[in-house]
Amino acid sequence: MAYDYDLIVLGSGPAGQRAAVQAAKIGKRVAIVERRRMVGGVSLHTGTVPSKTFREAVLSLTHVSALSAGTPTHRPKPTIHDLLHRVNHVIERELDVVARQLSRNNIDLVSGSARFLDPHTIAIDGGAMERHASAEHILIATGSIPADPPVPCDHKTILTSDDIVNLKRIPKSLAVIGGGVIGIEYASMFAELGVEVTLIDRHARPLDFCDTEIVDELIHQMRARRVTFRLGEAVKCLHCPDEAEMATIELESGKTIEVEAVLYSIGRVGNTATLDMEKSGLKTDDRGRLKVDAQFRTEVAHISAAGDVIGFPALASTSSEQGRLAVCAMFGLEAKPAPAGFPYGIYAIPEISMVGATEEELTKNKIPYEVGVARYAEIARGQILGDDSGLFKMIFHRETRKLLGVHCIGTQATELVHIGQAVLTLGGGLDYFLETVFNYPTLAECYKVAAYNAANHMRAKSATTA
């Protein structure tokens, strides 16, 4: 059968972009179907890029740097226009970069909402007309959307993370329901703007996949910035009368919270509801996600999926690599699987990053380990930056001395972690850090200090057992 394309990609976010470019590089006829007027997907329009740019705008416009962190200073009050002006500027620049990349690789970009007509054919509703296109292979990379609030979202008082880029003003008080990555990030950002923030989560600890010590430090620093945590608390009901300027939250414990705005952030669901998935021969789970194998193939062999639509880890970085690997599998290209040790970056204030195992995981699996710690307060670069609260730790196997994990909270944590990622992926360990010379003064010195700290612990324990 003659198809219109070798590959049709549904969605132009990180997974879709990388997949389309990879297929085009090997001479395949490729089309991307994007429901938005512009390319980039959720990552560029309401997710990764806007939220991280919003964070940088908050830091720069309030003059909050490590030099002023924790020190009473006069901070100007930026407006929402000030903050979103920078966000929109970055989005426009990134849009241009993505559009040029797709054009340079002769990828057809089709605007409209896609739905399956059959396992090989897509209907694309562009508003004025509908067109059909067929392909030998299809990649579903439609991303995710915020889970619906329990009451209608008016985008003014009741918000989801998608609404941040369209805010008309900065609220005086904000309740964030959900202590996941997105909830923690925005809670810390608005607190930095002087907003009275309350974070509510039914779990006793937020970010339970992160190192406990690092999360404890994050909570401590956010409390110092006047964030109120209501952990282990569940929302009983949420009231927001029409035209009301305040929302009332009743917790199951009996507490009542009144705020100007509520950010509802209890996770995301796969953006598959409008795809007529049953006509493709596929079914989604109760959160709209698709199940795939190690090559990102679905139960229908010629249909693959990548990115947020397949669930965890749902990071822009991993989604991009998933898209590339999916195409390699489709067209028989040799490709090594993605390394297990991918980094996490949580862009709260302060930021967190990690790669590898946590102490909790190693303890559960009965793996002997030793920890080395460095604090920014004892690092020259930390003093220069004025960040005396940063914490950096490495975990080594006590017997093989191999690196098992790196965890950091503080200025540039998301940049600093990549040294550890490289060593972890290449199978290096403690001796590498003891022998390697890093630029001085840099935050990379944390690796040297933490390595000596771990070596001293190992030496002391060896002497004790000798």
DRENGU-984347 format. One record per residue (C-alpha): residue number from 1; residue in three letters; x, y, z. Coordinates in Angstrom, 1 decimal, always signed. Example, Ala and Ser with C-alpha at 12.3 -4.5 7.8 and 13.67 -1.06 7.14 Angstrom:
<atoms>
[1; 'Ala'; [+12.3; -4.5; +7.8]],
[2; 'Ser'; [+13.7; -1.1; +7.1]],
</atoms>
This chain:
<atoms>
[1; 'Met'; [+0.0; +0.0; +0.0]],
[2; 'Ala'; [+1.2; +3.5; -0.8]],
[3; 'Tyr'; [+1.2; +5.8; +2.1]],
[4; 'Asp'; [+1.4; +9.6; +2.1]],
[5; 'Tyr'; [+4.2; +9.5; +4.6]],
[6; 'Asp'; [+6.7; +7.2; +6.1]],
[7; 'Leu'; [+6.0; +8.7; +9.5]],
[8; 'Ile'; [+3.3; +11.0; +10.9]],
[9; 'Val'; [+4.1; +12.4; +14.3]],
[10; 'Leu'; [+1.2; +13.7; +16.5]],
[11; 'Gly'; [+2.5; +16.6; +18.6]],
[12; 'Ser'; [+5.4; +18.9; +18.2]],
[13; 'Gly'; [+6.8; +18.9; +21.7]],
[14; 'Pro'; [+10.3; +17.6; +22.6]],
[15; 'Ala'; [+9.4; +13.9; +21.8]],
[16; 'Gly'; [+7.7; +14.8; +18.5]],
[17; 'Gln'; [+10.4; +17.3; +17.4]],
[18; 'Arg'; [+13.3; +14.9; +18.0]],
[19; 'Ala'; [+11.5; +12.0; +16.4]],
[20; 'Ala'; [+10.6; +13.9; +13.3]],
[21; 'Val'; [+14.1; +15.2; +12.8]],
[22; 'Gln'; [+15.7; +11.8; +13.3]],
[23; 'Ala'; [+13.4; +10.3; +10.7]],
[24; 'Ala'; [+14.1; +13.1; +8.3]],
[25; 'Lys'; [+17.8; +12.7; +8.7]],
[26; 'Ile'; [+17.6; +9.2; +7.3]],
[27; 'Gly'; [+15.5; +10.3; +4.3]],
[28; 'Lys'; [+12.0; +9.5; +5.5]],
[29; 'Arg'; [+8.9; +11.5; +4.5]],
[30; 'Val'; [+7.7; +13.0; +7.7]],
[31; 'Ala'; [+4.8; +15.1; +8.8]],
[32; 'Ile'; [+4.0; +16.6; +12.2]],
[33; 'Val'; [+0.4; +17.3; +13.2]],
[34; 'Glu'; [+0.1; +20.1; +15.8]],
[35; 'Arg'; [-3.2; +21.3; +17.1]],
[36; 'Arg'; [-1.8; +24.6; +18.3]],
[37; 'Arg'; [-1.3; +27.5; +16.0]],
[38; 'Met'; [+2.4; +27.3; +16.7]],
[39; 'Val'; [+4.9; +24.5; +17.2]],
[40; 'Gly'; [+6.6; +23.4; +20.5]],
[41; 'Gly'; [+3.8; +21.6; +22.4]],
[42; 'Val'; [+3.1; +22.0; +26.1]],
[43; 'Ser'; [+6.8; +22.1; +26.9]],
[44; 'Leu'; [+7.2; +25.4; +25.0]],
[45; 'His'; [+3.9; +27.1; +25.5]],
[46; 'Thr'; [+2.7; +26.3; +29.1]],
[47; 'Gly'; [+5.2; +23.9; +30.6]],
[48; 'Thr'; [+9.0; +23.6; +30.8]],
[49; 'Val'; [+10.1; +26.8; +29.1]],
[50; 'Pro'; [+7.5; +29.2; +30.5]],
[51; 'Ser'; [+7.8; +27.9; +34.0]],
[52; 'Lys'; [+11.6; +28.0; +34.1]],
[53; 'Thr'; [+11.6; +31.5; +32.4]],
[54; 'Phe'; [+9.0; +32.7; +35.0]],
[55; 'Arg'; [+11.4; +31.5; +37.7]],
[56; 'Glu'; [+14.3; +33.4; +36.3]],
[57; 'Ala'; [+12.2; +36.5; +35.9]],
[58; 'Val'; [+11.1; +36.3; +39.5]],
[59; 'Leu'; [+14.7; +36.0; +40.7]],
[60; 'Ser'; [+16.0; +38.9; +38.5]],
[61; 'Leu'; [+13.1; +41.3; +39.0]],
[62; 'Thr'; [+13.0; +40.9; +42.7]],
[63; 'His'; [+16.8; +41.2; +42.8]],
[64; 'Val'; [+16.9; +37.8; +44.6]],
[65; 'Ser'; [+20.3; +36.3; +44.2]],
[66; 'Ala'; [+22.2; +34.2; +46.6]],
[67; 'Leu'; [+23.8; +37.4; +47.8]],
[68; 'Ser'; [+20.4; +38.6; +49.2]],
[69; 'Ala'; [+18.9; +35.2; +50.1]],
[70; 'Gly'; [+17.8; +35.3; +53.7]],
[71; 'Thr'; [+18.8; +38.9; +54.1]],
[72; 'Pro'; [+16.2; +41.6; +54.6]],
[73; 'Thr'; [+16.4; +43.9; +51.5]],
[74; 'His'; [+14.2; +46.3; +49.7]],
[75; 'Arg'; [+12.6; +44.5; +46.8]],
[76; 'Pro'; [+10.6; +46.2; +44.1]],
[77; 'Lys'; [+7.2; +44.7; +43.4]],
[78; 'Pro'; [+7.2; +43.4; +39.8]],
[79; 'Thr'; [+3.9; +43.3; +38.0]],
[80; 'Ile'; [+2.6; +40.2; +36.2]],
[81; 'His'; [+3.3; +42.1; +33.0]],
[82; 'Asp'; [+6.9; +42.5; +33.9]],
[83; 'Leu'; [+7.2; +38.7; +34.6]],
[84; 'Leu'; [+5.3; +37.5; +31.5]],
[85; 'His'; [+7.1; +39.9; +29.2]],
[86; 'Arg'; [+10.2; +38.0; +29.6]],
[87; 'Val'; [+8.4; +34.6; +29.3]],
[88; 'Asn'; [+6.8; +35.6; +26.1]],
[89; 'His'; [+10.1; +36.9; +24.7]],
[90; 'Val'; [+11.8; +33.5; +25.3]],
[91; 'Ile'; [+8.8; +31.6; +23.9]],
[92; 'Glu'; [+9.0; +33.6; +20.7]],
[93; 'Arg'; [+12.7; +33.0; +20.3]],
[94; 'Glu'; [+12.3; +29.3; +20.9]],
[95; 'Leu'; [+9.4; +29.1; +18.5]],
[96; 'Asp'; [+11.6; +30.5; +15.8]],
[97; 'Val'; [+14.4; +28.0; +16.6]],
[98; 'Val'; [+12.0; +25.0; +16.4]],
[99; 'Ala'; [+10.2; +26.2; +13.2]],
[100; 'Arg'; [+13.6; +26.7; +11.5]],
[101; 'Gln'; [+14.7; +23.2; +12.5]],
[102; 'Leu'; [+11.6; +21.6; +11.1]],
[103; 'Ser'; [+11.8; +23.6; +7.9]],
[104; 'Arg'; [+15.5; +22.9; +7.4]],
[105; 'Asn'; [+14.8; +19.2; +7.6]],
[106; 'Asn'; [+11.9; +19.4; +5.1]],
[107; 'Ile'; [+9.3; +18.2; +7.6]],
[108; 'Asp'; [+5.7; +19.0; +6.7]],
[109; 'Leu'; [+3.9; +20.8; +9.5]],
[110; 'Val'; [+0.2; +20.4; +9.4]],
[111; 'Ser'; [-2.0; +22.5; +11.8]],
[112; 'Gly'; [-5.1; +21.1; +13.2]],
[113; 'Ser'; [-6.6; +18.6; +15.6]],
[114; 'Ala'; [-5.8; +15.0; +14.8]],
[115; 'Arg'; [-7.9; +11.9; +15.2]],
[116; 'Phe'; [-7.6; +8.3; +14.0]],
[117; 'Leu'; [-9.7; +7.1; +11.1]],
[118; 'Asp'; [-8.0; +3.7; +11.1]],
[119; 'Pro'; [-4.6; +2.4; +12.4]],
[120; 'His'; [-2.8; +4.0; +9.5]],
[121; 'Thr'; [-4.9; +7.1; +8.7]],
[122; 'Ile'; [-5.2; +10.4; +10.5]],
[123; 'Ala'; [-8.0; +13.0; +10.0]],
[124; 'Ile'; [-6.8; +16.5; +10.6]],
[125; 'Asp'; [-9.4; +19.2; +11.4]],
[126; 'Gly'; [-7.9; +22.6; +10.6]],
[127; 'Gly'; [-11.1; +24.5; +11.3]],
[128; 'Ala'; [-12.0; +25.5; +7.7]],
[129; 'Met'; [-11.5; +22.1; +6.3]],
[130; 'Glu'; [-10.5; +18.5; +7.2]],
[131; 'Arg'; [-7.8; +16.6; +5.4]],
[132; 'His'; [-6.7; +13.0; +5.7]],
[133; 'Ala'; [-3.2; +11.6; +5.7]],
[134; 'Ser'; [-1.8; +8.1; +6.0]],
[135; 'Ala'; [+1.6; +6.8; +7.1]],
[136; 'Glu'; [+3.4; +3.5; +7.4]],
[137; 'His'; [+4.3; +4.5; +11.0]],
[138; 'Ile'; [+2.7; +6.8; +13.5]],
[139; 'Leu'; [+4.2; +8.3; +16.7]],
[140; 'Ile'; [+1.8; +9.6; +19.4]],
[141; 'Ala'; [+3.6; +12.4; +21.2]],
[142; 'Thr'; [+0.6; +14.5; +22.2]],
[143; 'Gly'; [+2.0; +15.2; +25.7]],
[144; 'Ser'; [-0.2; +15.8; +28.8]],
[145; 'Ile'; [-2.6; +18.3; +30.3]],
[146; 'Pro'; [-3.3; +19.2; +33.9]],
[147; 'Ala'; [-5.8; +17.0; +35.8]],
[148; 'Asp'; [-9.1; +18.8; +36.2]],
[149; 'Pro'; [-9.9; +20.6; +39.4]],
[150; 'Pro'; [-12.9; +19.4; +41.4]],
[151; 'Val'; [-14.8; +22.6; +40.6]],
[152; 'Pro'; [-14.9; +24.5; +37.3]],
[153; 'Cys'; [-11.7; +26.2; +36.5]],
[154; 'Asp'; [-12.4; +29.9; +35.9]],
[155; 'His'; [-8.7; +30.6; +35.0]],
[156; 'Lys'; [-8.8; +33.6; +37.5]],
[157; 'Thr'; [-9.4; +32.2; +41.0]],
[158; 'Ile'; [-9.2; +28.5; +40.3]],
[159; 'Leu'; [-6.1; +27.8; +38.2]],
[160; 'Thr'; [-4.0; +25.1; +36.7]],
[161; 'Ser'; [-0.4; +25.4; +35.8]],
[162; 'Asp'; [-1.4; +26.1; +32.2]],
[163; 'Asp'; [-3.1; +29.4; +33.4]],
[164; 'Ile'; [+0.1; +30.9; +34.8]],
[165; 'Val'; [+1.2; +32.3; +31.5]],
[166; 'Asn'; [-2.2; +34.1; +31.2]],
[167; 'Leu'; [-2.5; +35.6; +34.7]],
[168; 'Lys'; [-3.8; +39.2; +34.9]],
[169; 'Arg'; [-2.3; +40.0; +38.3]],
[170; 'Ile'; [-0.3; +38.5; +41.1]],
[171; 'Pro'; [-2.6; +37.3; +43.9]],
[172; 'Lys'; [-2.0; +38.4; +47.5]],
[173; 'Ser'; [-2.6; +34.8; +48.7]],
[174; 'Leu'; [-2.3; +31.5; +47.0]],
[175; 'Ala'; [-3.1; +27.9; +47.9]],
[176; 'Val'; [-1.3; +25.2; +46.0]],
[177; 'Ile'; [-3.1; +21.9; +46.1]],
[178; 'Gly'; [-0.5; +19.2; +45.4]],
[179; 'Gly'; [+3.1; +18.9; +46.4]],
[180; 'Gly'; [+4.5; +17.4; +43.3]],
[181; 'Val'; [+7.2; +19.0; +41.2]],
[182; 'Ile'; [+5.0; +21.6; +39.5]],
[183; 'Gly'; [+3.2; +22.5; +42.8]],
[184; 'Ile'; [+6.5; +22.9; +44.7]],
[185; 'Glu'; [+8.1; +25.0; +41.9]],
[186; 'Tyr'; [+5.2; +27.5; +41.6]],
[187; 'Ala'; [+4.7; +27.6; +45.4]],
[188; 'Ser'; [+8.4; +28.7; +45.9]],
[189; 'Met'; [+8.2; +31.2; +43.0]],
[190; 'Phe'; [+5.1; +33.0; +44.2]],
[191; 'Ala'; [+6.5; +33.0; +47.8]],
[192; 'Glu'; [+9.5; +34.8; +46.4]],
[193; 'Leu'; [+7.1; +37.5; +45.0]],
[194; 'Gly'; [+5.8; +38.1; +48.5]],
[195; 'Val'; [+2.6; +36.1; +48.0]],
[196; 'Glu'; [+1.2; +34.4; +51.1]],
[197; 'Val'; [+1.5; +30.7; +50.0]],
[198; 'Thr'; [-0.1; +27.6; +51.5]],
[199; 'Leu'; [+0.9; +24.2; +50.1]],
[200; 'Ile'; [-1.6; +21.4; +50.7]],
[201; 'Asp'; [-0.7; +17.7; +50.1]],
[202; 'Arg'; [-2.3; +14.5; +51.4]],
[203; 'His'; [+1.1; +12.9; +51.7]],
[204; 'Ala'; [+3.3; +13.3; +54.8]],
[205; 'Arg'; [+6.3; +14.3; +52.5]],
[206; 'Pro'; [+6.4; +16.0; +49.1]],
[207; 'Leu'; [+8.7; +14.8; +46.4]],
[208; 'Asp'; [+9.0; +11.3; +47.9]],
[209; 'Phe'; [+11.3; +10.1; +45.0]],
[210; 'Cys'; [+14.0; +12.6; +46.1]],
[211; 'Asp'; [+16.6; +12.2; +48.8]],
[212; 'Thr'; [+15.0; +12.8; +52.2]],
[213; 'Glu'; [+17.8; +15.1; +53.5]],
[214; 'Ile'; [+17.5; +17.3; +50.4]],
[215; 'Val'; [+13.7; +17.6; +50.7]],
[216; 'Asp'; [+14.0; +18.5; +54.4]],
[217; 'Glu'; [+16.4; +21.3; +53.4]],
[218; 'Leu'; [+14.0; +22.5; +50.7]],
[219; 'Ile'; [+11.0; +22.6; +53.1]],
[220; 'His'; [+13.2; +24.5; +55.7]],
[221; 'Gln'; [+14.2; +27.1; +53.1]],
[222; 'Met'; [+10.6; +27.5; +51.8]],
[223; 'Arg'; [+9.3; +27.9; +55.3]],
[224; 'Ala'; [+11.9; +30.6; +55.8]],
[225; 'Arg'; [+10.3; +32.4; +52.8]],
[226; 'Arg'; [+6.9; +32.1; +54.6]],
[227; 'Val'; [+5.4; +29.1; +52.8]],
[228; 'Thr'; [+2.9; +27.3; +55.0]],
[229; 'Phe'; [+2.9; +23.6; +54.6]],
[230; 'Arg'; [-0.3; +21.5; +55.2]],
[231; 'Leu'; [+1.1; +18.0; +54.8]],
[232; 'Gly'; [-0.9; +14.9; +55.5]],
[233; 'Glu'; [-4.0; +17.0; +54.8]],
[234; 'Ala'; [-6.7; +16.2; +52.2]],
[235; 'Val'; [-9.1; +18.7; +50.7]],
[236; 'Lys'; [-12.7; +18.0; +51.6]],
[237; 'Cys'; [-14.3; +20.7; +49.4]],
[238; 'Leu'; [-13.4; +23.8; +47.5]],
[239; 'His'; [-15.9; +26.7; +47.3]],
[240; 'Cys'; [-15.6; +29.5; +44.8]],
[241; 'Pro'; [-18.9; +31.3; +44.3]],
[242; 'Asp'; [-19.5; +33.1; +41.0]],
[243; 'Glu'; [-17.8; +36.5; +40.8]],
[244; 'Ala'; [-16.2; +35.9; +44.2]],
[245; 'Glu'; [-12.8; +37.3; +44.8]],
[246; 'Met'; [-11.9; +34.7; +47.4]],
[247; 'Ala'; [-11.9; +30.9; +47.4]],
[248; 'Thr'; [-12.5; +28.8; +50.5]],
[249; 'Ile'; [-10.9; +25.5; +51.0]],
[250; 'Glu'; [-12.1; +23.1; +53.7]],
[251; 'Leu'; [-9.7; +20.4; +54.7]],
[252; 'Glu'; [-10.8; +17.0; +56.1]],
[253; 'Ser'; [-9.1; +17.9; +59.4]],
[254; 'Gly'; [-11.6; +20.7; +59.8]],
[255; 'Lys'; [-9.2; +23.6; +58.9]],
[256; 'Thr'; [-10.5; +26.3; +56.6]],
[257; 'Ile'; [-8.3; +28.4; +54.3]],
[258; 'Glu'; [-9.3; +31.5; +52.4]],
[259; 'Val'; [-7.2; +32.7; +49.5]],
[260; 'Glu'; [-7.4; +34.9; +46.4]],
[261; 'Ala'; [-6.3; +32.1; +44.1]],
[262; 'Val'; [-6.0; +28.3; +44.1]],
[263; 'Leu'; [-3.4; +26.5; +42.0]],
[264; 'Tyr'; [-4.7; +23.0; +41.4]],
[265; 'Ser'; [-1.7; +20.7; +40.8]],
[266; 'Ile'; [-2.4; +17.1; +41.4]],
[267; 'Gly'; [-0.7; +15.6; +38.4]],
[268; 'Arg'; [-1.3; +15.5; +34.7]],
[269; 'Val'; [-3.1; +13.2; +32.3]],
[270; 'Gly'; [-2.2; +12.0; +28.8]],
[271; 'Asn'; [-3.6; +14.3; +26.1]],
[272; 'Thr'; [-5.4; +11.5; +24.2]],
[273; 'Ala'; [-9.1; +12.1; +24.8]],
[274; 'Thr'; [-9.8; +13.6; +21.3]],
[275; 'Leu'; [-7.7; +11.1; +19.2]],
[276; 'Asp'; [-10.5; +8.5; +18.7]],
[277; 'Met'; [-8.0; +6.0; +20.0]],
[278; 'Glu'; [-10.4; +3.0; +19.6]],
[279; 'Lys'; [-10.1; +3.4; +15.8]],
[280; 'Ser'; [-6.3; +2.9; +16.1]],
[281; 'Gly'; [-6.8; -0.4; +18.0]],
[282; 'Leu'; [-5.3; +1.0; +21.2]],
[283; 'Lys'; [-6.7; +1.7; +24.7]],
[284; 'Thr'; [-5.4; +4.1; +27.2]],
[285; 'Asp'; [-5.3; +3.7; +31.0]],
[286; 'Asp'; [-7.5; +5.8; +33.4]],
[287; 'Arg'; [-5.1; +8.7; +33.1]],
[288; 'Gly'; [-5.1; +8.8; +29.3]],
[289; 'Arg'; [-1.6; +7.2; +29.0]],
[290; 'Leu'; [-0.4; +4.5; +26.6]],
[291; 'Lys'; [+1.6; +1.4; +27.4]],
[292; 'Val'; [+4.8; +0.8; +25.4]],
[293; 'Asp'; [+7.6; -1.7; +25.3]],
[294; 'Ala'; [+11.3; -1.1; +25.5]],
[295; 'Gln'; [+11.4; +0.2; +21.9]],
[296; 'Phe'; [+8.4; +2.5; +22.6]],
[297; 'Arg'; [+6.1; +0.4; +20.5]],
[298; 'Thr'; [+2.4; +0.1; +21.5]],
[299; 'Glu'; [+0.3; -3.0; +21.2]],
[300; 'Val'; [-0.2; -2.0; +17.5]],
[301; 'Ala'; [+3.2; -2.7; +16.0]],
[302; 'His'; [+3.5; +0.3; +13.7]],
[303; 'Ile'; [+2.2; +2.8; +16.3]],
[304; 'Ser'; [+4.7; +4.1; +18.8]],
[305; 'Ala'; [+4.4; +6.6; +21.7]],
[306; 'Ala'; [+6.9; +8.8; +23.6]],
[307; 'Gly'; [+7.0; +11.6; +26.1]],
[308; 'Asp'; [+4.4; +12.5; +28.7]],
[309; 'Val'; [+1.7; +10.4; +27.0]],
[310; 'Ile'; [+3.5; +7.3; +28.3]],
[311; 'Gly'; [+3.9; +8.6; +31.8]],
[312; 'Phe'; [+7.0; +8.6; +34.1]],
[313; 'Pro'; [+9.5; +10.3; +34.0]],
[314; 'Ala'; [+7.7; +12.9; +31.8]],
[315; 'Leu'; [+10.7; +15.2; +31.5]],
[316; 'Ala'; [+11.5; +17.3; +28.5]],
[317; 'Ser'; [+15.0; +15.8; +28.3]],
[318; 'Thr'; [+13.9; +12.1; +28.5]],
[319; 'Ser'; [+10.9; +12.7; +26.2]],
[320; 'Ser'; [+13.3; +14.0; +23.5]],
[321; 'Glu'; [+15.5; +10.9; +23.7]],
[322; 'Gln'; [+12.4; +8.6; +23.7]],
[323; 'Gly'; [+11.3; +10.2; +20.5]],
[324; 'Arg'; [+14.7; +9.6; +18.9]],
[325; 'Leu'; [+14.9; +6.0; +20.1]],
[326; 'Ala'; [+11.3; +5.2; +18.9]],
[327; 'Val'; [+12.2; +6.2; +15.4]],
[328; 'Cys'; [+15.4; +4.2; +15.5]],
[329; 'Ala'; [+13.4; +1.2; +16.4]],
[330; 'Met'; [+10.8; +1.9; +13.7]],
[331; 'Phe'; [+13.3; +2.0; +10.9]],
[332; 'Gly'; [+15.9; -0.5; +12.1]],
[333; 'Leu'; [+18.6; +1.9; +13.1]],
[334; 'Glu'; [+21.1; +0.7; +15.8]],
[335; 'Ala'; [+20.8; +2.7; +18.9]],
[336; 'Lys'; [+21.9; +2.2; +22.5]],
[337; 'Pro'; [+19.1; +2.4; +25.1]],
[338; 'Ala'; [+19.0; +5.5; +27.2]],
[339; 'Pro'; [+21.3; +5.1; +30.3]],
[340; 'Ala'; [+19.4; +4.4; +33.5]],
[341; 'Gly'; [+21.1; +7.4; +35.2]],
[342; 'Phe'; [+19.2; +10.3; +33.8]],
[343; 'Pro'; [+19.1; +13.5; +35.9]],
[344; 'Tyr'; [+16.2; +15.2; +37.5]],
[345; 'Gly'; [+15.9; +19.0; +37.8]],
[346; 'Ile'; [+13.4; +20.6; +40.1]],
[347; 'Tyr'; [+13.4; +24.3; +39.5]],
[348; 'Ala'; [+12.1; +25.5; +42.8]],
[349; 'Ile'; [+13.7; +28.3; +44.7]],
[350; 'Pro'; [+16.2; +26.9; +45.7]],
[351; 'Glu'; [+16.6; +24.4; +42.9]],
[352; 'Ile'; [+17.2; +20.7; +43.4]],
[353; 'Ser'; [+18.9; +18.1; +41.1]],
[354; 'Met'; [+19.7; +14.5; +41.4]],
[355; 'Val'; [+21.0; +11.5; +39.5]],
[356; 'Gly'; [+21.3; +7.9; +40.6]],
[357; 'Ala'; [+20.1; +6.2; +43.8]],
[358; 'Thr'; [+18.9; +7.7; +47.0]],
[359; 'Glu'; [+20.0; +6.5; +50.5]],
[360; 'Glu'; [+16.5; +5.2; +51.0]],
[361; 'Glu'; [+16.6; +3.0; +47.9]],
[362; 'Leu'; [+20.1; +1.6; +48.8]],
[363; 'Thr'; [+19.0; +0.9; +52.4]],
[364; 'Lys'; [+15.9; -0.9; +51.1]],
[365; 'Asn'; [+18.0; -3.0; +48.7]],
[366; 'Lys'; [+20.7; -3.7; +51.4]],
[367; 'Ile'; [+23.5; -2.2; +49.4]],
[368; 'Pro'; [+26.4; -1.0; +51.6]],
[369; 'Tyr'; [+27.2; +2.7; +50.9]],
[370; 'Glu'; [+29.0; +5.7; +52.3]],
[371; 'Val'; [+28.0; +9.4; +51.9]],
[372; 'Gly'; [+30.2; +12.4; +51.3]],
[373; 'Val'; [+28.8; +15.8; +52.0]],
[374; 'Ala'; [+29.9; +19.3; +50.9]],
[375; 'Arg'; [+28.1; +22.5; +52.0]],
[376; 'Tyr'; [+28.2; +25.7; +49.9]],
[377; 'Ala'; [+29.2; +27.6; +53.0]],
[378; 'Glu'; [+32.6; +25.9; +52.9]],
[379; 'Ile'; [+33.1; +26.3; +49.1]],
[380; 'Ala'; [+34.7; +29.5; +47.9]],
[381; 'Arg'; [+32.3; +29.8; +45.0]],
[382; 'Gly'; [+29.4; +29.4; +47.4]],
[383; 'Gln'; [+30.7; +32.4; +49.4]],
[384; 'Ile'; [+31.2; +34.4; +46.2]],
[385; 'Leu'; [+27.6; +33.7; +45.1]],
[386; 'Gly'; [+26.4; +34.4; +48.7]],
[387; 'Asp'; [+24.7; +31.0; +48.9]],
[388; 'Asp'; [+25.6; +29.6; +52.3]],
[389; 'Ser'; [+22.7; +27.2; +52.5]],
[390; 'Gly'; [+23.4; +24.9; +49.5]],
[391; 'Leu'; [+23.9; +21.2; +50.3]],
[392; 'Phe'; [+25.7; +18.7; +48.0]],
[393; 'Lys'; [+26.1; +15.0; +48.7]],
[394; 'Met'; [+27.5; +11.9; +46.9]],
[395; 'Ile'; [+26.8; +8.3; +47.6]],
[396; 'Phe'; [+29.5; +5.6; +47.0]],
[397; 'His'; [+29.5; +1.8; +47.2]],
[398; 'Arg'; [+31.4; +1.1; +50.4]],
[399; 'Glu'; [+33.2; -1.9; +48.9]],
[400; 'Thr'; [+33.7; -1.1; +45.2]],
[401; 'Arg'; [+33.9; +2.7; +45.8]],
[402; 'Lys'; [+31.8; +3.3; +42.7]],
[403; 'Leu'; [+29.5; +6.3; +42.5]],
[404; 'Leu'; [+25.9; +5.4; +43.2]],
[405; 'Gly'; [+24.1; +8.8; +43.4]],
[406; 'Val'; [+24.5; +12.6; +43.5]],
[407; 'His'; [+22.0; +14.9; +45.2]],
[408; 'Cys'; [+22.2; +18.7; +45.4]],
[409; 'Ile'; [+20.1; +21.7; +46.5]],
[410; 'Gly'; [+21.3; +25.2; +45.9]],
[411; 'Thr'; [+22.4; +27.6; +43.2]],
[412; 'Gln'; [+23.1; +26.0; +39.9]],
[413; 'Ala'; [+22.3; +22.5; +41.2]],
[414; 'Thr'; [+20.8; +21.5; +37.9]],
[415; 'Glu'; [+24.0; +22.4; +36.1]],
[416; 'Leu'; [+26.3; +20.9; +38.8]],
[417; 'Val'; [+24.8; +17.5; +38.7]],
[418; 'His'; [+26.0; +16.7; +35.1]],
[419; 'Ile'; [+29.6; +16.0; +36.3]],
[420; 'Gly'; [+28.2; +13.3; +38.5]],
[421; 'Gln'; [+25.9; +12.0; +35.7]],
[422; 'Ala'; [+28.9; +11.5; +33.4]],
[423; 'Val'; [+31.0; +9.7; +36.1]],
[424; 'Leu'; [+28.0; +7.5; +37.0]],
[425; 'Thr'; [+27.3; +6.5; +33.4]],
[426; 'Leu'; [+30.9; +5.7; +32.7]],
[427; 'Gly'; [+31.2; +3.6; +35.9]],
[428; 'Gly'; [+33.6; +5.8; +37.8]],
[429; 'Gly'; [+33.9; +6.3; +41.5]],
[430; 'Leu'; [+35.6; +7.8; +44.5]],
[431; 'Asp'; [+39.1; +7.7; +43.2]],
[432; 'Tyr'; [+38.2; +9.8; +40.1]],
[433; 'Phe'; [+37.1; +12.7; +42.3]],
[434; 'Leu'; [+40.0; +12.4; +44.7]],
[435; 'Glu'; [+42.5; +12.6; +41.8]],
[436; 'Thr'; [+40.8; +15.0; +39.4]],
[437; 'Val'; [+41.5; +18.8; +39.4]],
[438; 'Phe'; [+38.6; +21.1; +39.1]],
[439; 'Asn'; [+38.6; +24.8; +38.2]],
[440; 'Tyr'; [+38.8; +27.0; +41.3]],
[441; 'Pro'; [+36.7; +28.7; +42.5]],
[442; 'Thr'; [+33.7; +26.8; +41.1]],
[443; 'Leu'; [+30.9; +24.9; +42.5]],
[444; 'Ala'; [+32.5; +21.8; +41.0]],
[445; 'Glu'; [+34.8; +21.9; +44.1]],
[446; 'Cys'; [+31.8; +20.3; +45.9]],
[447; 'Tyr'; [+32.8; +17.1; +44.2]],
[448; 'Lys'; [+36.3; +17.2; +45.7]],
[449; 'Val'; [+35.2; +18.2; +49.2]],
[450; 'Ala'; [+32.4; +15.6; +49.3]],
[451; 'Ala'; [+34.8; +12.9; +48.0]],
[452; 'Tyr'; [+37.3; +13.6; +50.7]],
[453; 'Asn'; [+34.5; +13.6; +53.2]],
[454; 'Ala'; [+33.4; +10.1; +52.0]],
[455; 'Ala'; [+37.0; +8.8; +51.9]],
[456; 'Asn'; [+37.6; +10.0; +55.5]],
[457; 'His'; [+34.4; +8.1; +56.6]],
[458; 'Met'; [+35.6; +4.9; +54.8]],
[459; 'Arg'; [+39.0; +5.2; +56.3]],
[460; 'Ala'; [+37.7; +5.7; +59.8]],
[461; 'Lys'; [+35.4; +2.7; +59.5]],
[462; 'Ser'; [+38.2; +0.5; +58.1]],
[463; 'Ala'; [+40.4; +1.5; +61.1]],
[464; 'Thr'; [+37.6; +0.6; +63.5]],
[465; 'Thr'; [+37.0; -2.8; +62.1]],
[466; 'Ala'; [+40.8; -3.6; +61.7]],
</atoms>
